[in-house]
């Protein structure tokens, strides 16, 4: 489980499929806790028009044996900049890939997308019910009013 990116110079992958996510041992394997990553400047491309789409992603998870290494997650998310996919595909795909590879106790992702055609689209996915006793703060992203 040697991280590929940590402590190394790494370029953004050309696509999400080429991105390598690194996982390291959970430093607190017996504790029930929530990890949150916020990516307020996530971008991808519209698969129809090739225009850029922007989102604020919030990823919460309760680790099991491993945690995702943050630099590799940053590179993975950055690989979507030239990736053409609908909002639903990006949001749910990110959540499912992290869940499938990392195998946390639980994971959720909120994709708060800025308007396209005047309509903001928010996408939510979770792996199942959160573990009993897990403290889950609100994701903290306001309903669309300029998302400021």
N, C-alpha and C positions, 0 to 999 in steps of 0.2 A: 504494500500500500504506500509506495513512495510517490509523493506528489510530483507531477510532471512540471507544474508551473511555479510552485512556491520557490522563491529565491532565484528564479531564472528569468531571462528576457523572453517574453512570449508575445507573438503577434496575434491579432484577432483572427480567429478562424474564418474561412471564406463562407461557411454555412453552419447552421446548427448541427447538421449531421456530422460535420468534421470536428466539431468542438469536443474536447475531452474534459469531462468533469472529474475533479480529484476529490477523494474522500479520505478523511483521516480518522483515527480512532476517537471516539467520544471521550473527552477528558473527565466526564462525570457520568459514567454509564449507569449508575444506580439511581440517579436523580431524575425526577420528572420535571422538565423545564421546557420553555418555548424559545425557539430561536426565530428572529425576524430579520429579513432582508427587505429593504425598500429600494426600488429602482425608479425614481421619479422622472427619469429622462429616457425611458425605454423607447426604441424606435424599430419599426419594421416597414415593409412596403405593402401597399394595397396590391393584391394579385390581379386586379382588373385594370387599374389606371397607372400603376407603378409610382403613385404619389406617396410620400412618406406618411406614416401613421405614428402617432405618439401616445404613450400610455404611462401611467404611474402604476407599477407593479408592487404588490406587497405579498411576500412569501413568508408564511409561518410554518414551523414544524417542531415536533417533539422528537428529538433524536432517539435512536436505539443504539446500535453498536458504533455507528459512524456519524460524522458531521461533514457537510460539504465545505470544501476549502474556498474561501471567498474570492480569491483571485481567479480561480477557474470558473466560478459562477459569473463573475464580471465578464470574462472573455466569452463565455457561452451566451450570455444575454446580449453582448455586443455583436455576436455573429448574426443576429437577426436584422442588423441595419440594412443589409442588402437582400434579405429574405422576403419573398412575396408570399403572404399568407393572410387569411382572414383573422380578425381579432380572436375569435373563438379557438382557432387552430393554434395560434401562438400561445395564448394563455393556458389552455388545457394541456397542450403539448409540453410546455415547460413544467407544469405541475406533475404530470404523469411521468415524465422522464426522471425528474428528481426522486419521485416516490419509488419508481421501479428500480433505479440504480442504488439509491442510498438506503432504501428499506427502513425509513423512520417509523416510529410508532404511529405517527399521524402527520398529515401535511395538508395545508390549504394555500390557495393562491387567489388573490383578487387582482383583476386587471381592470383598471379604471382608465378607459380610453377617451381621448379628447374627441370632440365632434367630427364626424365626417358626414357631409350632407346635412348639417344642422342637428344631428342626433348623436349624443354621446352614448357609447355602448360600454356597459360594465359586465365583465365576465367573472364568474366565481366557480371554483372547483375545489373539492376536498376529497381526501381518500376515504373518509367515513366519519363516524362520530369521534370527537376528540376523547382522549383518555380521561376518565373520571379524576377530578382534582387538578387538572391542568389549567393554569391561569391563562386566559386568552383575552388580552386587551383588544379593544376595538381597533380596526385597521387604520383609523384616523384619517381617512380620505373623505373629504366632504362630497356630497352629491354635487353634480356639475352646476357651478355658478362661476365659471371661469377657472375652476380648480385652483384657486389661489389661496 
